[in-house]
Amino acid sequence: MTKTTTASAHTPAPWMVSGTEIQSVKYGRVAHLQIAGYEEKELEANARLIAAAPELLAACRIAMKCAWHSTNYDEGERTKEEEVLKVCEAAITKADGRVPPFPISYR
């Protein structure tokens, strides 16, 4: 199927979930999760997370722009913004099919 893709070359949003199937509203099936040994509830939760990926990627790009352009912060705020930049950069890098230059801290 020929479709317009984003800079990250993924199927354009919005995506939705039906059980363990992730679908593009415009283009149909994006993925179907079927992994031996996983409970249906966990597969459905993973499908919801995957379906949110385009919006999460967009949010990361916006957060990076905001953090880079922020000028009114003290040292404590700077540390928080640097952490936002680092995590967003790693997520965007991963979404673009590259390896993040540093490990991502999951809290």
N, C-alpha and C positions, 0 to 999 in steps of 0.2 A: 504494500500500500504506500503510495506517495503522499507525503504530508509535509507541511512546513514545520521546521524544528527550531528550538531556541538556540542560543549560543552554546548551551550545554549539550545540544543534539538529542534531547529527550523529547518524547511525545508531549505536545503542548497541554497545559492544564486547561480546564479543571479535570481532575481525576475523581472517581467515586469508587466505592467498595460495595460489593455484593457478596457477603460471606467471605470466601478466600480469593475472590477474583477482583483485580483492580482494572478499572476501565476508564478510558478517556471518554469524556462526554461526547466529543466530536468524532473520534477515530476508533472507538471500540476497545477490545481487550489490550491491556498493557502487560499484565502478568497474571498468573494463577499460582497460588502457593499450595504446594502439595509435597510435604516432607514427611517421610516415614518416621514414626516415633514422636511426632509433635501432636499435642492435643489441639482439637479444633479451635478452642477458645484462644490459644496462643497464636495459632495461624491467623485467626481473624484480627487479633490485636496487631500483629505484624503487618497485615494487609492494610489496616487503617493508617499505620505509620508510613508505609510506602506511599499510599495514596496522598498523604499530606506533603510528600517530598517537594513537589513543585512550589507550593506556597512557602514551605520552610526555606527553600533555596532563595526565593524572592525576598523573604524576610531577612535572611542573612545578608543579602546584597544591600538592602536598605539600611540595616544596622551598621554595616561597615561604613557606608557613606556618612551616616550620622556621627559615628564615633570618630572618623577621620576629621570631620568638620567641626567638632566640638572644641571650643576654645576656653570656655568658662568652667574650669574644674580645679580642685585642689589635688594634692598628691594622692589621697585615697580614691578620689574619683578617677584619676588617671589610671591607676592600677586596674580598676573595674573595666574601664574602656579598653585598655590594652588586652584584657582577658577576653572581652567580647570580640575584638578584632581578631585575636588569635584563633578562637573557636570558629568564628564565621569564615575566616580565610581557609581553615582546614576543611570545613564542610563544603565550601564552594570548590576548592581544589579537588576534593574527592568526587563531587558531583560532575566535575568537568573531566573525570577519568584520569586524573593525575594522583600521585602519592603525596599526601600532606608532608611538608618539610619538617614537621615536629609531631610528637604524639598528642592526641586529643585527650583532655581530661574530662571524664564523664562523672558528674556529681549526682 
